[in-house]
């Protein structure tokens, strides 16, 4: 059988397993955690929403605003009708009234800002959110480079677990062990659950990432990616 056909079949199988309602809770996938954390949030601001935000799996959200500076990604998201409203703008240039949204998502975004701007963005998100702020970002600085089409993909900073905790976040680990991932990526190697593995062939890399996720969720310092949640002072914390 053709290798591309085998990979296509494998991708579909992995996608089904990754989004299986039972397995996603056991393995603490990003989408499963997000669905749990915003299950009582009717309005969500998605900063740097990209082309296929994971909010599309959160069916309870009644109103969402996607902010994206890279127009091709924004247009793709529009075609998929993921958000209620779109803003084609750099997230550093927008503003909202205090408590405008139940939740603010900043997923795989702050690493694309310098450290000073990233912290400012988190503090502004804190002002806009009524209930919680959710962040995903690599564990520490992870070299990644954009290209002439989208230089915004370049990574400019990195955060440690303690830094996020000092900003009021509870931090969990996702995407398995950090040591299983390649040391850097370019524009053609997106940092996702399916790309950039050190372990080959592909299916073995996926399997090891998934199995290691069983414990890296509880040991974020060893994880490839942080999933961080900050509940506002007047909002009850999420039970694990």
mmCIF file of the C-alpha atoms, coordinates in Angstrom:
data_MODEL
# 
_entry.id   MODEL 
# 
loop_
_atom_site.group_PDB 
_atom_site.id 
_atom_site.type_symbol 
_atom_site.label_atom_id 
_atom_site.label_alt_id 
_atom_site.label_comp_id 
_atom_site.label_asym_id 
_atom_site.label_entity_id 
_atom_site.label_seq_id 
_atom_site.pdbx_PDB_ins_code 
_atom_site.Cartn_x 
_atom_site.Cartn_y 
_atom_site.Cartn_z 
_atom_site.occupancy 
_atom_site.B_iso_or_equiv 
_atom_site.pdbx_formal_charge 
_atom_site.auth_seq_id 
_atom_site.auth_comp_id 
_atom_site.auth_asym_id 
_atom_site.auth_atom_id 
_atom_site.pdbx_PDB_model_num 
ATOM 1   C CA . UNK A 1 1   ? 0.000   0.000  0.000  1.00 0.00 ? 1   UNK A CA 1 
ATOM 2   C CA . UNK A 1 2   ? 1.195   3.537  -0.815 1.00 0.00 ? 2   UNK A CA 1 
ATOM 3   C CA . UNK A 1 3   ? 2.923   5.272  2.137  1.00 0.00 ? 3   UNK A CA 1 
ATOM 4   C CA . UNK A 1 4   ? 0.742   8.383  1.760  1.00 0.00 ? 4   UNK A CA 1 
ATOM 5   C CA . UNK A 1 5   ? -2.395  6.222  1.944  1.00 0.00 ? 5   UNK A CA 1 
ATOM 6   C CA . UNK A 1 6   ? -1.101  4.466  5.069  1.00 0.00 ? 6   UNK A CA 1 
ATOM 7   C CA . UNK A 1 7   ? -0.332  7.807  6.707  1.00 0.00 ? 7   UNK A CA 1 
ATOM 8   C CA . UNK A 1 8   ? -3.771  9.124  5.747  1.00 0.00 ? 8   UNK A CA 1 
ATOM 9   C CA . UNK A 1 9   ? -5.486  6.133  7.341  1.00 0.00 ? 9   UNK A CA 1 
ATOM 10  C CA . UNK A 1 10  ? -3.247  6.460  10.422 1.00 0.00 ? 10  UNK A CA 1 
ATOM 11  C CA . UNK A 1 11  ? -4.065  10.166 10.742 1.00 0.00 ? 11  UNK A CA 1 
ATOM 12  C CA . UNK A 1 12  ? -7.793  9.467  10.647 1.00 0.00 ? 12  UNK A CA 1 
ATOM 13  C CA . UNK A 1 13  ? -7.468  6.739  13.272 1.00 0.00 ? 13  UNK A CA 1 
ATOM 14  C CA . UNK A 1 14  ? -5.389  8.963  15.573 1.00 0.00 ? 14  UNK A CA 1 
ATOM 15  C CA . UNK A 1 15  ? -7.879  11.803 15.135 1.00 0.00 ? 15  UNK A CA 1 
ATOM 16  C CA . UNK A 1 16  ? -10.760 9.525  16.153 1.00 0.00 ? 16  UNK A CA 1 
ATOM 17  C CA . UNK A 1 17  ? -8.878  8.203  19.177 1.00 0.00 ? 17  UNK A CA 1 
ATOM 18  C CA . UNK A 1 18  ? -7.740  11.702 20.203 1.00 0.00 ? 18  UNK A CA 1 
ATOM 19  C CA . UNK A 1 19  ? -11.320 12.991 20.120 1.00 0.00 ? 19  UNK A CA 1 
ATOM 20  C CA . UNK A 1 20  ? -12.945 9.900  21.607 1.00 0.00 ? 20  UNK A CA 1 
ATOM 21  C CA . UNK A 1 21  ? -15.086 11.135 24.519 1.00 0.00 ? 21  UNK A CA 1 
ATOM 22  C CA . UNK A 1 22  ? -13.768 8.452  26.860 1.00 0.00 ? 22  UNK A CA 1 
ATOM 23  C CA . UNK A 1 23  ? -10.087 8.507  25.869 1.00 0.00 ? 23  UNK A CA 1 
ATOM 24  C CA . UNK A 1 24  ? -9.750  12.305 25.730 1.00 0.00 ? 24  UNK A CA 1 
ATOM 25  C CA . UNK A 1 25  ? -10.610 12.514 29.433 1.00 0.00 ? 25  UNK A CA 1 
ATOM 26  C CA . UNK A 1 26  ? -8.153  9.780  30.411 1.00 0.00 ? 26  UNK A CA 1 
ATOM 27  C CA . UNK A 1 27  ? -5.323  11.334 28.409 1.00 0.00 ? 27  UNK A CA 1 
ATOM 28  C CA . UNK A 1 28  ? -6.224  14.943 29.306 1.00 0.00 ? 28  UNK A CA 1 
ATOM 29  C CA . UNK A 1 29  ? -6.176  16.308 25.773 1.00 0.00 ? 29  UNK A CA 1 
ATOM 30  C CA . UNK A 1 30  ? -6.221  20.041 25.198 1.00 0.00 ? 30  UNK A CA 1 
ATOM 31  C CA . UNK A 1 31  ? -9.731  19.905 23.766 1.00 0.00 ? 31  UNK A CA 1 
ATOM 32  C CA . UNK A 1 32  ? -11.068 17.836 26.668 1.00 0.00 ? 32  UNK A CA 1 
ATOM 33  C CA . UNK A 1 33  ? -9.615  20.254 29.211 1.00 0.00 ? 33  UNK A CA 1 
ATOM 34  C CA . UNK A 1 34  ? -10.944 23.268 27.330 1.00 0.00 ? 34  UNK A CA 1 
ATOM 35  C CA . UNK A 1 35  ? -14.455 21.794 27.081 1.00 0.00 ? 35  UNK A CA 1 
ATOM 36  C CA . UNK A 1 36  ? -14.434 21.154 30.820 1.00 0.00 ? 36  UNK A CA 1 
ATOM 37  C CA . UNK A 1 37  ? -13.094 24.564 31.733 1.00 0.00 ? 37  UNK A CA 1 
ATOM 38  C CA . UNK A 1 38  ? -15.525 26.624 29.675 1.00 0.00 ? 38  UNK A CA 1 
ATOM 39  C CA . UNK A 1 39  ? -18.581 24.410 30.015 1.00 0.00 ? 39  UNK A CA 1 
ATOM 40  C CA . UNK A 1 40  ? -20.341 27.174 31.973 1.00 0.00 ? 40  UNK A CA 1 
ATOM 41  C CA . UNK A 1 41  ? -18.998 30.045 29.858 1.00 0.00 ? 41  UNK A CA 1 
ATOM 42  C CA . UNK A 1 42  ? -21.422 31.466 27.324 1.00 0.00 ? 42  UNK A CA 1 
ATOM 43  C CA . UNK A 1 43  ? -19.146 34.162 25.904 1.00 0.00 ? 43  UNK A CA 1 
ATOM 44  C CA . UNK A 1 44  ? -15.473 33.696 25.015 1.00 0.00 ? 44  UNK A CA 1 
ATOM 45  C CA . UNK A 1 45  ? -12.734 35.906 23.611 1.00 0.00 ? 45  UNK A CA 1 
ATOM 46  C CA . UNK A 1 46  ? -10.209 33.908 21.569 1.00 0.00 ? 46  UNK A CA 1 
ATOM 47  C CA . UNK A 1 47  ? -6.975  35.881 21.191 1.00 0.00 ? 47  UNK A CA 1 
ATOM 48  C CA . UNK A 1 48  ? -4.834  34.781 18.259 1.00 0.00 ? 48  UNK A CA 1 
ATOM 49  C CA . UNK A 1 49  ? -7.561  32.355 17.234 1.00 0.00 ? 49  UNK A CA 1 
ATOM 50  C CA . UNK A 1 50  ? -5.779  31.037 14.134 1.00 0.00 ? 50  UNK A CA 1 
ATOM 51  C CA . UNK A 1 51  ? -7.584  29.053 11.466 1.00 0.00 ? 51  UNK A CA 1 
ATOM 52  C CA . UNK A 1 52  ? -9.022  26.153 13.503 1.00 0.00 ? 52  UNK A CA 1 
ATOM 53  C CA . UNK A 1 53  ? -9.457  27.127 17.125 1.00 0.00 ? 53  UNK A CA 1 
ATOM 54  C CA . UNK A 1 54  ? -10.247 24.267 19.558 1.00 0.00 ? 54  UNK A CA 1 
ATOM 55  C CA . UNK A 1 55  ? -13.251 26.291 20.684 1.00 0.00 ? 55  UNK A CA 1 
ATOM 56  C CA . UNK A 1 56  ? -15.080 24.673 17.771 1.00 0.00 ? 56  UNK A CA 1 
ATOM 57  C CA . UNK A 1 57  ? -15.470 21.616 20.004 1.00 0.00 ? 57  UNK A CA 1 
ATOM 58  C CA . UNK A 1 58  ? -17.149 23.629 22.780 1.00 0.00 ? 58  UNK A CA 1 
ATOM 59  C CA . UNK A 1 59  ? -20.800 23.522 21.746 1.00 0.00 ? 59  UNK A CA 1 
ATOM 60  C CA . UNK A 1 60  ? -22.063 25.357 24.829 1.00 0.00 ? 60  UNK A CA 1 
ATOM 61  C CA . UNK A 1 61  ? -20.464 28.679 23.844 1.00 0.00 ? 61  UNK A CA 1 
ATOM 62  C CA . UNK A 1 62  ? -23.161 31.011 22.539 1.00 0.00 ? 62  UNK A CA 1 
ATOM 63  C CA . UNK A 1 63  ? -20.989 33.953 21.526 1.00 0.00 ? 63  UNK A CA 1 
ATOM 64  C CA . UNK A 1 64  ? -17.285 34.111 20.727 1.00 0.00 ? 64  UNK A CA 1 
ATOM 65  C CA . UNK A 1 65  ? -14.949 36.694 19.249 1.00 0.00 ? 65  UNK A CA 1 
ATOM 66  C CA . UNK A 1 66  ? -11.882 35.546 17.342 1.00 0.00 ? 66  UNK A CA 1 
ATOM 67  C CA . UNK A 1 67  ? -8.977  37.980 17.040 1.00 0.00 ? 67  UNK A CA 1 
ATOM 68  C CA . UNK A 1 68  ? -6.329  37.123 14.444 1.00 0.00 ? 68  UNK A CA 1 
ATOM 69  C CA . UNK A 1 69  ? -3.668  39.290 12.780 1.00 0.00 ? 69  UNK A CA 1 
ATOM 70  C CA . UNK A 1 70  ? -2.864  36.869 9.932  1.00 0.00 ? 70  UNK A CA 1 
ATOM 71  C CA . UNK A 1 71  ? -5.714  37.373 7.482  1.00 0.00 ? 71  UNK A CA 1 
ATOM 72  C CA . UNK A 1 72  ? -5.505  34.011 5.636  1.00 0.00 ? 72  UNK A CA 1 
ATOM 73  C CA . UNK A 1 73  ? -5.994  32.175 8.942  1.00 0.00 ? 73  UNK A CA 1 
ATOM 74  C CA . UNK A 1 74  ? -8.850  34.471 9.888  1.00 0.00 ? 74  UNK A CA 1 
ATOM 75  C CA . UNK A 1 75  ? -10.556 33.932 6.528  1.00 0.00 ? 75  UNK A CA 1 
ATOM 76  C CA . UNK A 1 76  ? -10.273 30.157 6.885  1.00 0.00 ? 76  UNK A CA 1 
ATOM 77  C CA . UNK A 1 77  ? -11.822 30.340 10.353 1.00 0.00 ? 77  UNK A CA 1 
ATOM 78  C CA . UNK A 1 78  ? -14.617 32.478 8.940  1.00 0.00 ? 78  UNK A CA 1 
ATOM 79  C CA . UNK A 1 79  ? -15.368 29.840 6.310  1.00 0.00 ? 79  UNK A CA 1 
ATOM 80  C CA . UNK A 1 80  ? -15.618 27.257 9.086  1.00 0.00 ? 80  UNK A CA 1 
ATOM 81  C CA . UNK A 1 81  ? -17.898 29.627 11.070 1.00 0.00 ? 81  UNK A CA 1 
ATOM 82  C CA . UNK A 1 82  ? -16.053 28.934 14.281 1.00 0.00 ? 82  UNK A CA 1 
ATOM 83  C CA . UNK A 1 83  ? -16.672 32.345 15.879 1.00 0.00 ? 83  UNK A CA 1 
ATOM 84  C CA . UNK A 1 84  ? -19.626 34.690 16.086 1.00 0.00 ? 84  UNK A CA 1 
ATOM 85  C CA . UNK A 1 85  ? -17.478 37.728 15.287 1.00 0.00 ? 85  UNK A CA 1 
ATOM 86  C CA . UNK A 1 86  ? -13.984 38.291 13.913 1.00 0.00 ? 86  UNK A CA 1 
ATOM 87  C CA . UNK A 1 87  ? -11.421 41.043 14.353 1.00 0.00 ? 87  UNK A CA 1 
ATOM 88  C CA . UNK A 1 88  ? -8.466  41.151 11.952 1.00 0.00 ? 88  UNK A CA 1 
ATOM 89  C CA . UNK A 1 89  ? -5.976  42.885 14.210 1.00 0.00 ? 89  UNK A CA 1 
ATOM 90  C CA . UNK A 1 90  ? -2.837  42.351 16.258 1.00 0.00 ? 90  UNK A CA 1 
ATOM 91  C CA . UNK A 1 91  ? -3.973  41.365 19.750 1.00 0.00 ? 91  UNK A CA 1 
ATOM 92  C CA . UNK A 1 92  ? -1.747  44.084 21.237 1.00 0.00 ? 92  UNK A CA 1 
ATOM 93  C CA . UNK A 1 93  ? -3.853  46.734 19.497 1.00 0.00 ? 93  UNK A CA 1 
ATOM 94  C CA . UNK A 1 94  ? -7.316  45.807 20.746 1.00 0.00 ? 94  UNK A CA 1 
ATOM 95  C CA . UNK A 1 95  ? -9.248  46.697 23.857 1.00 0.00 ? 95  UNK A CA 1 
ATOM 96  C CA . UNK A 1 96  ? -12.525 45.748 25.543 1.00 0.00 ? 96  UNK A CA 1 
ATOM 97  C CA . UNK A 1 97  ? -14.518 46.859 28.533 1.00 0.00 ? 97  UNK A CA 1 
ATOM 98  C CA . UNK A 1 98  ? -13.819 45.189 31.858 1.00 0.00 ? 98  UNK A CA 1 
ATOM 99  C CA . UNK A 1 99  ? -15.634 41.844 32.321 1.00 0.00 ? 99  UNK A CA 1 
ATOM 100 C CA . UNK A 1 100 ? -16.666 41.712 28.655 1.00 0.00 ? 100 UNK A CA 1 
ATOM 101 C CA . UNK A 1 101 ? -16.426 37.903 28.392 1.00 0.00 ? 101 UNK A CA 1 
ATOM 102 C CA . UNK A 1 102 ? -16.928 34.909 30.629 1.00 0.00 ? 102 UNK A CA 1 
ATOM 103 C CA . UNK A 1 103 ? -13.584 33.492 29.502 1.00 0.00 ? 103 UNK A CA 1 
ATOM 104 C CA . UNK A 1 104 ? -10.540 34.620 27.556 1.00 0.00 ? 104 UNK A CA 1 
ATOM 105 C CA . UNK A 1 105 ? -8.426  32.080 25.653 1.00 0.00 ? 105 UNK A CA 1 
ATOM 106 C CA . UNK A 1 106 ? -4.785  32.757 24.750 1.00 0.00 ? 106 UNK A CA 1 
ATOM 107 C CA . UNK A 1 107 ? -3.816  29.426 23.249 1.00 0.00 ? 107 UNK A CA 1 
ATOM 108 C CA . UNK A 1 108 ? -0.387  28.961 21.644 1.00 0.00 ? 108 UNK A CA 1 
ATOM 109 C CA . UNK A 1 109 ? 0.006   32.733 21.440 1.00 0.00 ? 109 UNK A CA 1 
ATOM 110 C CA . UNK A 1 110 ? 2.111   34.320 24.208 1.00 0.00 ? 110 UNK A CA 1 
ATOM 111 C CA . UNK A 1 111 ? 5.292   32.621 22.965 1.00 0.00 ? 111 UNK A CA 1 
ATOM 112 C CA . UNK A 1 112 ? 4.934   34.754 19.797 1.00 0.00 ? 112 UNK A CA 1 
ATOM 113 C CA . UNK A 1 113 ? 5.256   37.944 21.851 1.00 0.00 ? 113 UNK A CA 1 
ATOM 114 C CA . UNK A 1 114 ? 8.271   39.312 23.670 1.00 0.00 ? 114 UNK A CA 1 
ATOM 115 C CA . UNK A 1 115 ? 8.122   38.662 27.416 1.00 0.00 ? 115 UNK A CA 1 
ATOM 116 C CA . UNK A 1 116 ? 7.041   42.196 28.348 1.00 0.00 ? 116 UNK A CA 1 
ATOM 117 C CA . UNK A 1 117 ? 4.180   42.246 25.827 1.00 0.00 ? 117 UNK A CA 1 
ATOM 118 C CA . UNK A 1 118 ? 3.127   38.719 26.777 1.00 0.00 ? 118 UNK A CA 1 
ATOM 119 C CA . UNK A 1 119 ? 2.753   39.664 30.448 1.00 0.00 ? 119 UNK A CA 1 
ATOM 120 C CA . UNK A 1 120 ? 0.857   42.823 29.494 1.00 0.00 ? 120 UNK A CA 1 
ATOM 121 C CA . UNK A 1 121 ? -1.467  40.729 27.337 1.00 0.00 ? 121 UNK A CA 1 
ATOM 122 C CA . UNK A 1 122 ? -2.165  38.309 30.183 1.00 0.00 ? 122 UNK A CA 1 
ATOM 123 C CA . UNK A 1 123 ? -2.975  41.180 32.537 1.00 0.00 ? 123 UNK A CA 1 
ATOM 124 C CA . UNK A 1 124 ? -5.326  42.746 29.978 1.00 0.00 ? 124 UNK A CA 1 
ATOM 125 C CA . UNK A 1 125 ? -7.038  39.382 29.487 1.00 0.00 ? 125 UNK A CA 1 
ATOM 126 C CA . UNK A 1 126 ? -7.511  39.249 33.250 1.00 0.00 ? 126 UNK A CA 1 
ATOM 127 C CA . UNK A 1 127 ? -9.402  42.531 33.035 1.00 0.00 ? 127 UNK A CA 1 
ATOM 128 C CA . UNK A 1 128 ? -11.643 41.374 30.182 1.00 0.00 ? 128 UNK A CA 1 
ATOM 129 C CA . UNK A 1 129 ? -12.552 37.985 31.706 1.00 0.00 ? 129 UNK A CA 1 
ATOM 130 C CA . UNK A 1 130 ? -15.377 37.550 34.221 1.00 0.00 ? 130 UNK A CA 1 
ATOM 131 C CA . UNK A 1 131 ? -14.646 33.941 35.139 1.00 0.00 ? 131 UNK A CA 1 
ATOM 132 C CA . UNK A 1 132 ? -11.335 32.642 33.834 1.00 0.00 ? 132 UNK A CA 1 
ATOM 133 C CA . UNK A 1 133 ? -8.337  32.917 31.557 1.00 0.00 ? 133 UNK A CA 1 
ATOM 134 C CA . UNK A 1 134 ? -6.917  29.882 29.737 1.00 0.00 ? 134 UNK A CA 1 
ATOM 135 C CA . UNK A 1 135 ? -3.410  29.766 28.284 1.00 0.00 ? 135 UNK A CA 1 
ATOM 136 C CA . UNK A 1 136 ? -1.465  27.120 26.409 1.00 0.00 ? 136 UNK A CA 1 
ATOM 137 C CA . UNK A 1 137 ? 2.217   27.672 25.671 1.00 0.00 ? 137 UNK A CA 1 
ATOM 138 C CA . UNK A 1 138 ? 5.377   25.578 25.302 1.00 0.00 ? 138 UNK A CA 1 
ATOM 139 C CA . UNK A 1 139 ? 7.330   24.598 28.404 1.00 0.00 ? 139 UNK A CA 1 
ATOM 140 C CA . UNK A 1 140 ? 10.134  27.177 28.326 1.00 0.00 ? 140 UNK A CA 1 
ATOM 141 C CA . UNK A 1 141 ? 11.476  28.847 25.206 1.00 0.00 ? 141 UNK A CA 1 
ATOM 142 C CA . UNK A 1 142 ? 10.952  26.622 22.179 1.00 0.00 ? 142 UNK A CA 1 
ATOM 143 C CA . UNK A 1 143 ? 12.624  27.817 18.951 1.00 0.00 ? 143 UNK A CA 1 
ATOM 144 C CA . UNK A 1 144 ? 10.158  28.111 16.086 1.00 0.00 ? 144 UNK A CA 1 
ATOM 145 C CA . UNK A 1 145 ? 10.385  30.269 13.001 1.00 0.00 ? 145 UNK A CA 1 
ATOM 146 C CA . UNK A 1 146 ? 7.873   31.919 10.724 1.00 0.00 ? 146 UNK A CA 1 
ATOM 147 C CA . UNK A 1 147 ? 8.448   32.665 7.055  1.00 0.00 ? 147 UNK A CA 1 
ATOM 148 C CA . UNK A 1 148 ? 7.770   35.518 4.635  1.00 0.00 ? 148 UNK A CA 1 
ATOM 149 C CA . UNK A 1 149 ? 4.093   34.530 4.532  1.00 0.00 ? 149 UNK A CA 1 
ATOM 150 C CA . UNK A 1 150 ? 3.579   34.726 8.280  1.00 0.00 ? 150 UNK A CA 1 
ATOM 151 C CA . UNK A 1 151 ? 6.508   35.990 10.309 1.00 0.00 ? 151 UNK A CA 1 
ATOM 152 C CA . UNK A 1 152 ? 4.160   36.133 13.316 1.00 0.00 ? 152 UNK A CA 1 
ATOM 153 C CA . UNK A 1 153 ? 4.745   32.392 13.748 1.00 0.00 ? 153 UNK A CA 1 
ATOM 154 C CA . UNK A 1 154 ? 8.238   33.075 15.115 1.00 0.00 ? 154 UNK A CA 1 
ATOM 155 C CA . UNK A 1 155 ? 8.664   32.432 18.831 1.00 0.00 ? 155 UNK A CA 1 
ATOM 156 C CA . UNK A 1 156 ? 10.028  35.371 20.810 1.00 0.00 ? 156 UNK A CA 1 
ATOM 157 C CA . UNK A 1 157 ? 9.751   34.252 24.432 1.00 0.00 ? 157 UNK A CA 1 
ATOM 158 C CA . UNK A 1 158 ? 9.135   31.340 26.748 1.00 0.00 ? 158 UNK A CA 1 
ATOM 159 C CA . UNK A 1 159 ? 7.519   30.803 30.126 1.00 0.00 ? 159 UNK A CA 1 
ATOM 160 C CA . UNK A 1 160 ? 8.345   28.398 32.931 1.00 0.00 ? 160 UNK A CA 1 
ATOM 161 C CA . UNK A 1 161 ? 5.800   26.696 35.145 1.00 0.00 ? 161 UNK A CA 1 
ATOM 162 C CA . UNK A 1 162 ? 6.700   28.859 38.142 1.00 0.00 ? 162 UNK A CA 1 
ATOM 163 C CA . UNK A 1 163 ? 6.291   32.063 36.129 1.00 0.00 ? 163 UNK A CA 1 
ATOM 164 C CA . UNK A 1 164 ? 2.717   31.165 35.205 1.00 0.00 ? 164 UNK A CA 1 
ATOM 165 C CA . UNK A 1 165 ? 1.937   30.099 38.760 1.00 0.00 ? 165 UNK A CA 1 
ATOM 166 C CA . UNK A 1 166 ? 3.236   33.463 40.013 1.00 0.00 ? 166 UNK A CA 1 
ATOM 167 C CA . UNK A 1 167 ? 0.757   35.123 37.638 1.00 0.00 ? 167 UNK A CA 1 
ATOM 168 C CA . UNK A 1 168 ? -2.077  33.253 39.391 1.00 0.00 ? 168 UNK A CA 1 
ATOM 169 C CA . UNK A 1 169 ? -2.441  30.229 37.095 1.00 0.00 ? 169 UNK A CA 1 
ATOM 170 C CA . UNK A 1 170 ? -2.851  26.578 37.936 1.00 0.00 ? 170 UNK A CA 1 
ATOM 171 C CA . UNK A 1 171 ? -0.613  24.726 35.486 1.00 0.00 ? 171 UNK A CA 1 
ATOM 172 C CA . UNK A 1 172 ? -1.032  21.277 33.942 1.00 0.00 ? 172 UNK A CA 1 
ATOM 173 C CA . UNK A 1 173 ? 1.075   19.449 31.352 1.00 0.00 ? 173 UNK A CA 1 
ATOM 174 C CA . UNK A 1 174 ? -0.174  18.403 27.899 1.00 0.00 ? 174 UNK A CA 1 
ATOM 175 C CA . UNK A 1 175 ? 1.252   16.931 24.682 1.00 0.00 ? 175 UNK A CA 1 
ATOM 176 C CA . UNK A 1 176 ? 3.385   14.391 26.523 1.00 0.00 ? 176 UNK A CA 1 
ATOM 177 C CA . UNK A 1 177 ? 7.033   14.482 27.533 1.00 0.00 ? 177 UNK A CA 1 
ATOM 178 C CA . UNK A 1 178 ? 9.096   17.416 26.315 1.00 0.00 ? 178 UNK A CA 1 
ATOM 179 C CA . UNK A 1 179 ? 12.117  15.174 25.625 1.00 0.00 ? 179 UNK A CA 1 
ATOM 180 C CA . UNK A 1 180 ? 10.132  13.281 22.964 1.00 0.00 ? 180 UNK A CA 1 
ATOM 181 C CA . UNK A 1 181 ? 9.832   16.353 20.728 1.00 0.00 ? 181 UNK A CA 1 
ATOM 182 C CA . UNK A 1 182 ? 12.362  17.781 18.287 1.00 0.00 ? 182 UNK A CA 1 
ATOM 183 C CA . UNK A 1 183 ? 14.406  20.696 19.587 1.00 0.00 ? 183 UNK A CA 1 
ATOM 184 C CA . UNK A 1 184 ? 13.031  23.316 17.195 1.00 0.00 ? 184 UNK A CA 1 
ATOM 185 C CA . UNK A 1 185 ? 10.616  23.697 14.284 1.00 0.00 ? 185 UNK A CA 1 
ATOM 186 C CA . UNK A 1 186 ? 10.245  25.837 11.189 1.00 0.00 ? 186 UNK A CA 1 
ATOM 187 C CA . UNK A 1 187 ? 7.096   27.138 9.511  1.00 0.00 ? 187 UNK A CA 1 
ATOM 188 C CA . UNK A 1 188 ? 6.452   23.791 7.824  1.00 0.00 ? 188 UNK A CA 1 
ATOM 189 C CA . UNK A 1 189 ? 6.515   21.891 11.126 1.00 0.00 ? 189 UNK A CA 1 
ATOM 190 C CA . UNK A 1 190 ? 3.602   23.132 13.189 1.00 0.00 ? 190 UNK A CA 1 
ATOM 191 C CA . UNK A 1 191 ? 3.784   22.423 16.920 1.00 0.00 ? 191 UNK A CA 1 
ATOM 192 C CA . UNK A 1 192 ? 0.884   20.044 17.229 1.00 0.00 ? 192 UNK A CA 1 
ATOM 193 C CA . UNK A 1 193 ? 0.174   16.663 18.761 1.00 0.00 ? 193 UNK A CA 1 
ATOM 194 C CA . UNK A 1 194 ? 0.979   15.010 15.401 1.00 0.00 ? 194 UNK A CA 1 
ATOM 195 C CA . UNK A 1 195 ? 4.210   16.671 14.264 1.00 0.00 ? 195 UNK A CA 1 
ATOM 196 C CA . UNK A 1 196 ? 7.773   17.164 15.392 1.00 0.00 ? 196 UNK A CA 1 
ATOM 197 C CA . UNK A 1 197 ? 8.385   13.833 17.145 1.00 0.00 ? 197 UNK A CA 1 
ATOM 198 C CA . UNK A 1 198 ? 11.933  12.656 17.769 1.00 0.00 ? 198 UNK A CA 1 
ATOM 199 C CA . UNK A 1 199 ? 10.779  9.054  17.705 1.00 0.00 ? 199 UNK A CA 1 
ATOM 200 C CA . UNK A 1 200 ? 10.212  7.495  14.289 1.00 0.00 ? 200 UNK A CA 1 
ATOM 201 C CA . UNK A 1 201 ? 8.282   5.965  12.647 1.00 0.00 ? 201 UNK A CA 1 
ATOM 202 C CA . UNK A 1 202 ? 5.295   8.220  13.039 1.00 0.00 ? 202 UNK A CA 1 
ATOM 203 C CA . UNK A 1 203 ? 2.982   5.760  14.795 1.00 0.00 ? 203 UNK A CA 1 
ATOM 204 C CA . UNK A 1 204 ? 5.554   5.037  17.526 1.00 0.00 ? 204 UNK A CA 1 
ATOM 205 C CA . UNK A 1 205 ? 6.036   8.734  18.172 1.00 0.00 ? 205 UNK A CA 1 
ATOM 206 C CA . UNK A 1 206 ? 2.293   9.255  18.523 1.00 0.00 ? 206 UNK A CA 1 
ATOM 207 C CA . UNK A 1 207 ? 2.005   6.276  20.868 1.00 0.00 ? 207 UNK A CA 1 
ATOM 208 C CA . UNK A 1 208 ? 4.820   7.400  23.159 1.00 0.00 ? 208 UNK A CA 1 
ATOM 209 C CA . UNK A 1 209 ? 3.523   10.962 23.311 1.00 0.00 ? 209 UNK A CA 1 
ATOM 210 C CA . UNK A 1 210 ? 0.074   9.655  24.256 1.00 0.00 ? 210 UNK A CA 1 
ATOM 211 C CA . UNK A 1 211 ? 1.289   7.235  26.908 1.00 0.00 ? 211 UNK A CA 1 
ATOM 212 C CA . UNK A 1 212 ? 3.584   9.798  28.520 1.00 0.00 ? 212 UNK A CA 1 
ATOM 213 C CA . UNK A 1 213 ? 0.632   12.185 28.740 1.00 0.00 ? 213 UNK A CA 1 
ATOM 214 C CA . UNK A 1 214 ? -0.886  9.927  31.392 1.00 0.00 ? 214 UNK A CA 1 
ATOM 215 C CA . UNK A 1 215 ? 1.550   11.355 33.947 1.00 0.00 ? 215 UNK A CA 1 
ATOM 216 C CA . UNK A 1 216 ? 2.886   14.606 32.452 1.00 0.00 ? 216 UNK A CA 1 
ATOM 217 C CA . UNK A 1 217 ? -0.552  16.144 33.053 1.00 0.00 ? 217 UNK A CA 1 
ATOM 218 C CA . UNK A 1 218 ? 0.271   16.011 36.765 1.00 0.00 ? 218 UNK A CA 1 
ATOM 219 C CA . UNK A 1 219 ? 3.972   16.877 36.279 1.00 0.00 ? 219 UNK A CA 1 
ATOM 220 C CA . UNK A 1 220 ? 3.917   19.937 34.011 1.00 0.00 ? 220 UNK A CA 1 
ATOM 221 C CA . UNK A 1 221 ? 7.624   20.660 34.421 1.00 0.00 ? 221 UNK A CA 1 
ATOM 222 C CA . UNK A 1 222 ? 8.301   17.583 32.260 1.00 0.00 ? 222 UNK A CA 1 
ATOM 223 C CA . UNK A 1 223 ? 5.582   18.248 29.677 1.00 0.00 ? 223 UNK A CA 1 
ATOM 224 C CA . UNK A 1 224 ? 6.049   19.699 26.212 1.00 0.00 ? 224 UNK A CA 1 
ATOM 225 C CA . UNK A 1 225 ? 3.228   22.199 26.663 1.00 0.00 ? 225 UNK A CA 1 
ATOM 226 C CA . UNK A 1 226 ? 1.607   23.984 29.587 1.00 0.00 ? 226 UNK A CA 1 
ATOM 227 C CA . UNK A 1 227 ? -2.161  24.191 29.937 1.00 0.00 ? 227 UNK A CA 1 
ATOM 228 C CA . UNK A 1 228 ? -2.752  26.977 32.461 1.00 0.00 ? 228 UNK A CA 1 
ATOM 229 C CA . UNK A 1 229 ? -6.021  28.171 33.993 1.00 0.00 ? 229 UNK A CA 1 
ATOM 230 C CA . UNK A 1 230 ? -6.667  31.191 36.149 1.00 0.00 ? 230 UNK A CA 1 
ATOM 231 C CA . UNK A 1 231 ? -10.010 31.406 37.883 1.00 0.00 ? 231 UNK A CA 1 
ATOM 232 C CA . UNK A 1 232 ? -11.074 34.881 38.887 1.00 0.00 ? 232 UNK A CA 1 
ATOM 233 C CA . UNK A 1 233 ? -11.287 35.589 42.634 1.00 0.00 ? 233 UNK A CA 1 
ATOM 234 C CA . UNK A 1 234 ? -15.079 35.460 42.657 1.00 0.00 ? 234 UNK A CA 1 
ATOM 235 C CA . UNK A 1 235 ? -15.258 32.202 40.693 1.00 0.00 ? 235 UNK A CA 1 
ATOM 236 C CA . UNK A 1 236 ? -14.969 28.703 42.106 1.00 0.00 ? 236 UNK A CA 1 
ATOM 237 C CA . UNK A 1 237 ? -11.982 26.614 41.009 1.00 0.00 ? 237 UNK A CA 1 
ATOM 238 C CA . UNK A 1 238 ? -12.458 23.705 38.651 1.00 0.00 ? 238 UNK A CA 1 
ATOM 239 C CA . UNK A 1 239 ? -12.415 20.299 40.411 1.00 0.00 ? 239 UNK A CA 1 
ATOM 240 C CA . UNK A 1 240 ? -9.961  17.754 38.950 1.00 0.00 ? 240 UNK A CA 1 
# 
